[in-house]
């Protein structure tokens, strides 16, 4: 069974060599792909030296990287992981096994259930964003997922080769989850240990800017996947607003 590890990278020279070596140790027969996304540091050189297969995506954004990787790579099992060394390679087997055994189409590395994300994460707004997105999706789609925005996932070939990736940036994790829910793919969440970025490694996520993109993605995909419910809610809101405006107008008259 052929396994491919897909690592999107943008200026990760501090950590990428360790990430590649760790996954080569845990999955010696897997192909380790580092997709460079216009890095201006030594990411490519460090990845090549560590033994990765380096490829390039020149359209900026994690979603663009994942789209290219899903199209180009041929494998039976795909592992997606960030290049910042926040996810432990030694736990990859827990994500792969349910895929191999046919128990899941996608597994996700749940950072939230065991408390490690809350303990390690130094960015309070990121934790709030995770909570907001998780609860929004669970309410809208009737699910009970624990961690929507994790960057540590495994997929079978059917999932990867049938998903039309539309996102360009960090909203890609949200899109993947919504697609899986709508198409009734089997999702299995696996608690994993999370560790914050090491010194010298800088997050590329803009909490407000990328958070707004995620919210727009949820609204857009809810409209596409649940159009009746979406437009019913819009109609109710507009009706309430109409009554409110009429009431306010009448109140001013008298």
C-alpha positions in Angstrom: 0.0 0.0 0.0 1.5 3.3 -1.1 1.6 6.1 1.4 2.3 9.8 0.5 2.9 12.5 3.1 2.0 16.0 1.8 3.7 18.9 3.7 2.8 22.5 2.6 5.6 24.9 3.4 6.1 28.6 3.4 9.3 29.8 5.1 9.8 26.9 7.4 13.6 26.5 7.3 13.7 26.2 11.1 11.6 23.1 11.3 11.2 21.4 8.0 14.2 19.2 8.1 13.1 17.7 11.4 9.6 17.1 10.2 10.8 15.3 7.1 13.3 13.2 9.0 10.6 12.3 11.6 8.2 11.1 9.0 10.8 9.2 7.1 11.7 7.4 10.4 8.0 6.5 11.1 7.1 5.7 7.5 10.3 4.5 5.8 8.5 3.3 2.7 6.4 6.5 2.2 7.0 9.3 -0.3 7.5 12.5 1.6 6.5 15.5 -0.5 7.4 19.1 0.5 5.4 21.6 -1.5 7.2 25.0 -1.4 4.9 28.0 -1.6 7.2 30.8 -2.6 9.6 30.6 0.4 12.2 33.3 0.7 14.4 31.4 3.2 16.2 28.0 3.0 13.1 25.8 3.3 13.8 24.1 -0.1 17.5 23.4 0.6 16.7 22.0 4.1 13.9 19.8 2.8 16.0 18.4 0.0 18.9 17.7 2.3 16.5 15.8 4.7 15.4 13.6 1.8 12.1 15.0 0.8 10.7 15.2 -2.7 10.3 18.9 -3.3 7.7 20.4 -5.6 6.4 23.9 -6.1 3.1 25.8 -6.0 3.5 29.5 -7.1 0.0 30.6 -6.3 0.2 31.7 -2.7 -2.0 30.0 -0.1 -2.3 26.6 1.6 -5.4 25.7 -0.3 -3.6 26.1 -3.6 -0.8 23.8 -2.3 -3.3 21.1 -1.2 -5.1 21.3 -4.6 -1.9 20.8 -6.5 -0.8 18.0 -4.2 -4.1 16.2 -4.5 -4.0 16.4 -8.2 -0.3 15.4 -8.8 0.4 12.8 -6.1 -0.6 9.1 -6.7 -1.0 7.0 -3.6 -3.4 4.8 -1.7 -3.2 6.8 1.5 -2.5 10.5 1.9 -1.2 12.2 5.0 -1.4 15.9 5.3 0.7 17.7 7.9 2.1 21.2 8.5 5.8 21.8 8.2 6.1 23.7 11.5 6.7 20.6 13.8 3.6 21.2 15.8 2.3 17.6 15.1 4.2 14.5 16.2 5.2 12.1 13.5 5.2 9.2 15.9 1.4 9.5 16.1 0.8 9.1 12.4 0.1 5.4 12.7 -3.0 6.2 14.7 -4.3 8.2 11.8 -3.4 5.7 9.1 -4.6 2.5 10.7 -8.4 3.3 10.4 -7.9 4.1 6.7 -6.0 0.9 6.1 -8.7 -1.1 7.9 -11.5 0.6 6.0 -13.0 2.1 9.2 -12.7 5.7 7.9 -12.3 7.7 4.7 -10.6 10.6 6.6 -9.0 10.7 10.0 -8.2 14.0 11.8 -5.7 14.7 14.5 -7.8 16.1 17.3 -5.7 18.7 19.2 -8.5 19.9 21.5 -9.9 16.9 23.4 -6.8 16.1 25.4 -6.0 19.8 26.3 -2.6 20.0 24.7 -3.7 22.8 22.3 -5.0 24.9 25.1 -1.8 24.3 27.1 0.7 24.9 24.3 -1.0 27.5 22.1 0.1 31.0 22.9 -2.5 32.8 20.7 -5.7 33.2 22.6 -7.7 34.4 19.5 -6.8 31.2 17.7 -8.4 29.1 20.4 -11.5 31.3 20.3 -11.6 30.9 16.5 -11.4 27.1 16.7 -14.3 27.1 19.2 -16.4 29.4 17.0 -15.8 27.4 13.8 -16.4 24.1 15.5 -19.7 25.1 17.1 -20.9 26.8 13.9 -20.3 23.8 11.8 -21.7 21.3 14.3 -24.9 23.4 14.6 -25.3 23.9 10.9 -24.5 20.4 9.8 -25.8 18.4 12.8 -22.4 17.0 13.5 -20.4 16.5 16.7 -16.8 17.1 15.7 -14.2 18.1 18.2 -11.5 19.8 16.0 -12.4 21.2 12.7 -9.3 23.2 11.8 -6.5 20.7 12.5 -3.8 20.5 9.9 -3.0 16.8 10.6 -5.1 14.4 8.6 -5.1 11.2 6.6 -7.3 10.3 3.7 -8.0 7.4 1.4 -7.5 7.7 -2.4 -11.3 7.9 -3.1 -11.6 11.0 -0.9 -8.6 12.8 -2.3 -9.3 12.1 -6.0 -12.9 13.2 -5.8 -12.7 16.4 -3.7 -12.8 19.6 -5.8 -10.6 21.9 -3.7 -11.9 25.5 -4.1 -10.2 27.3 -1.2 -6.9 29.2 -1.7 -5.8 29.8 1.8 -6.0 28.5 5.4 -9.7 27.9 5.1 -8.8 24.7 3.3 -9.3 22.6 6.5 -12.8 23.9 7.0 -13.6 23.1 3.3 -12.3 19.6 3.7 -14.4 18.9 6.7 -17.6 20.4 5.2 -17.1 18.3 2.0 -16.7 15.1 4.1 -19.8 15.9 6.1 -21.9 16.7 3.0 -20.8 13.6 1.0 -21.2 11.3 4.0 -17.6 10.2 4.1 -16.7 8.4 7.3 -14.7 10.7 9.6 -12.7 9.4 12.6 -11.1 11.8 15.0 -7.9 10.7 16.7 -6.6 12.7 19.8 -3.0 13.7 19.1 -0.5 15.7 21.1 0.0 19.3 20.0 3.1 21.4 20.6 3.6 25.0 19.9 6.1 26.2 17.3 9.7 26.2 18.5 11.6 29.4 18.9 12.5 31.0 15.6 9.4 29.6 13.8 6.7 32.1 13.0 3.0 31.5 12.3 1.7 32.6 8.9 -1.9 32.8 10.0 -3.5 36.2 10.3 -6.1 35.6 13.1 -8.6 38.2 11.9 -8.1 38.1 8.1 -7.9 34.3 7.8 -10.7 33.9 10.4 -13.0 36.0 8.3 -12.1 33.8 5.3 -13.1 30.7 7.2 -16.5 32.3 8.2 -17.1 33.2 4.6 -16.3 29.7 3.6 -18.7 28.2 6.1 -21.5 30.5 4.8 -20.7 29.9 1.2 -20.6 26.1 1.6 -23.7 26.0 3.7 -25.5 27.9 0.9 -24.3 25.4 -1.6 -24.8 22.2 0.5 -28.0 23.2 2.3 -29.7 25.7 0.0 -33.2 25.2 1.3 -32.3 25.7 4.9 -29.9 28.6 4.0 -32.5 30.6 2.1 -35.2 29.8 4.6 -33.1 31.3 7.4 -32.4 34.4 5.1 -36.1 34.7 4.5 -36.9 34.6 8.2 -34.2 37.2 8.9 -35.5 39.6 6.2 -39.1 39.1 7.4 -38.1 40.1 10.9 -36.1 43.0 9.7 -39.1 44.1 7.6 -41.5 44.0 10.5 -38.9 45.9 12.6 -38.5 48.7 10.0 -42.3 48.9 9.6 -42.8 49.1 13.4 -40.1 51.7 13.8 -41.6 53.8 11.0 -45.1 53.6 12.5 -43.7 54.5 15.9 -42.1 57.6 14.5 -45.3 58.6 12.9 -47.3 58.5 16.1 
